[in-house]
C-alpha cells in the first residue's frame, strides 16, 4: 500500500469541500472495497477523507417513501423492521451478499460504488481499460467465465458485483447526492453506466459529489418477490447470475411485473419491454419464458461465459415462478428450490 494523508469530514458540506480541493482524494466509510483496491495498488489516492461520522445513518419515512441514509450499514438495512416488512426483496438481496462481518462494515452508499471484481482489473500487471484507459481489455481474449453477456463493449466486459443494486433497480429507487452545486437526485437506473468507450467511469456521480441517501417509493412487492443468486458456491461468492423479481398479482394474472439481472452486465440489467410481456398475462412458465427470452435477446457470450446466457434464462424463469408462488428464495438455506 502507498502512503496517504488522512482527514475526517464532520458534515456533508465539509466532505464536498475537501474532495474538491484534492483531485486524487477518495472518500472512505466502511472501506470494504477501497481497502482491497489499495492493497492491490489499483487505487493510489493522495488522501483518504473519512466520512464515517457524517449524520447519514437514519432510515426514516419521508411521506409514503422511505429514505435510507448513505451510511446505514448493510446489516442495519437488511434487518430493519420497515425494510423487512415493506421491502423484503431488498433485505433478501443484502443477505445474499458477502459475509456477516463485511455487512456489518459495508455502507449502503458504498455498496452502490463497488468496483468490478474482474481479476484483470485487480492485476496491475495486465492491461485494463477500466484501470488505465486505452491500455486494452485483457478479459475479451482471456479468462472471462465471470464476465458480461449484456451491455458490454470491446473496451470492457466487466460486471458490476452488487446484490443490493439489483433489488434497488426493481424497486425503482432514487439516489440523492450532494456536490458544490448543491443537491440533486437521479433514478438508480441512471446512476450506473455501461462501459462504451469510457469504462473507467462506473457511475454518473461527479468526482466531487457524495451520495447522501437512497429513497424507496411506496411499492415494495412485499407479497410476491424473490432474490435468486446463482454462484459457484453457496456463500461468500459473487453471482454468476442473479435475479430480483417483484410481482403484483390479481388471482393468477400479473398486474405488474418487474425483474432485473445481476452478474451479467456493467450495471443491473432491466428491460421495460421484457417486463411488459408479463403484464396482464397468466403467471405461468410460458409467460415467464417469453419474458426471459426478450430480456436476453441481445446477449452475447465470450469464450468461457456463453453458458451464462442459458443459465440466466433458466434463472429468470425460476425466480419469476418463486415470486408468483410467494415462495421467495431463502438466504439462510441457499440451495435453490
Steps between C-alpha positions, in 0.01 A plus 500: 500500500605858435538784746201732522368782712193454718228753576157478661193688379246606761214598267402451137604850392847450647534162329416658165747784557781264594438282196491801269835619635688178415445337159650169612321467836252223578214476746515209743215370717500124572792446262394147406584558132742793510747331737523204261570737212772672703662166584511399136636841393194562281410819685776744600331796671705778651244545777219300661207707623322315779123553471398233750391759760266695271132515608383267224406195708122523526222298336191718512167543330471796267127517428415171332864444403784360709832685517814300578810691606811422297690387812242248617688172526392207288416308818279781632331521162430127470351465848316830535135418580358738237728354232408144597128584494468734201805414287598138576657472152763751610569316824536171315743646245722647772509169689599319181823699483833482681537378858348623823828670591513690171132596522567646844756738348370565149290813447195530278651783297829317468321193370384704199860602432659154505747451221506187287659182631649422156834332574672695223386826659662388826822384329703815430742298285233447233336750261161630617308790348306552820818540702712666227292638210635406159710206619259230378263243651675179597172325574373512140754239393586369847322305773153651491272246668366758749461780250218688328254364248295820469587865445874440457735663252833406350655741752368310806299187580511530880193459720367698795521288818222644722200294611334798667492700177310229312217521754512881499454495122178299532376726781574807284702671769642849460846615609555837670843659465660824615775700332633854458188596302266369770283189516347296220330165453511240226322169441708198597469386139690810388763486773721227352645518150561246227867484395480631144839656427538645853503192726704685761179686594278265699229752592356839417608632838738794461841459663425773757151374588399275789202267534278612787198266479303242306123546488252218447152571358196346673465188285716227648345178359493362854282198412645376170875544472826307493874550473664201337880487487680229303868466589782250507461434874210557736646795691758778482516495120407752234212416269537320172140615450255652745136597455285741699123479444199694621147405390153632570236235432123495463413136543742323268530794262793741514392859555857629503834324477856622536823302487870573466816299452828529689838351416447542126578864420675820607183591693179328614326395178133586467294527180149656512405336168567155649304589813208616285461141379403402854229757555146367462621145441450180695781428746630184339817360347403597145462865599822494701701338221384761247608780733837334561561459128419865441737613774783294356437556129824700459715292735848420373739250650877485478732199502426383854167655600251408230340260750379806694242577230306179557570517873348849512195388302432211739569718804246760384232234454580349841498837674172610343349166605621546858356852515166397351464220754600733786785261587805730491850358495628447853831673572548290813460172308659595168436183300267585212154350514 
